[in-house]
């Protein structure tokens, strides 16, 4: 496997950190992702490696990454998941 030089910008709002191509986001922001979402990202990444041509695994991995980015952005905005009062604003919708 050839390692590409450079990387990409962390996808979190107002973060200009650089990440290797094999990382979803910078380390401090990845630590803010819930363990369940981290496991989903890893699980679908392993599925992509095992079945690289299967579109369903690519889509599932992409969706898990989007959820991770969404979680961190909402946490940084101060939106807390599972709040009382039935307020669903800022919650992930599948």
N, C-alpha and C positions, 0 to 999 in steps of 0.2 A: 504494500500500500504506500502510495506516495503522499507525503504530508505537504499540504499546500501552505505556503507562507502567507502570513497576514492574519486572517481571521475575520470576524464580523463584529459589529457593534452590538452591545447588549441590547435586547429588544425592549427593555423596561423604560417607561417614560422618564425623560430627563437624566438618563444614565449614558455616559459616553465611554464606559469601560469597553475594552476589547476582549473578545473571547476567541479561543481556538475554534476551528470549524466543527470539531466534534463535541462542543459544549453548547448547551441551550442558551445559557446566559452567564453573567459573571458570578463568581463564587458567593459573594455576599447576598445577591438576590436569589440564587438557587437555594440558599439556606432558608429563605423565607417561604419556599414552596412547601405545602403540606406533605407529610410523608406518603399519604395515599396517592397524591398526584405524582410525586417523584417516582413511586413504584410503577405507576401506569406508564410514565414516560420511559423508564428503563425496560419494562416488560414489552412495550410495543417496539422499542429500539431493537431488542433481541429478536423479536419476530421479523422485523425488517431485515436483519442480518441473515436470518434463516431462510426467509422467503422474499428475496429482493425484488422480484418481478410482480408480486401480488399487490395489486392496488389497494386492497382493503387494509393491509398492514401499514402502508404508507399513509393512508387517510387517518387511521386510528392513531398513529404516532403523531401526525400533524395536529389532530384534535387535542391530544394530551398535552402537547407543547403549548397550544393556544390557551388551554385551561391554566397551565402553569404561569404563563405570562399574565393572564387575566387576574389570577389570584394575587400575584405580587403587586400589580398595579392597583388593585382594589385595597390591598393592605396598606400600601403607601398613601392612598387617599384617605385612609381612616375608616373605611367601610368594613365593619366586622360581620362575618358570616354567622348565621344562627342567632341573630339578635331577636329579642322578644318583641311582641306586639305585631307580628305578622308582616313586618316590613320586608319586602323581597327586593328592594332596590339594591342594585350592585351585586346580586347573587348570580352565579353562573347558571345558565339555562341550557340544558342539553336538547 
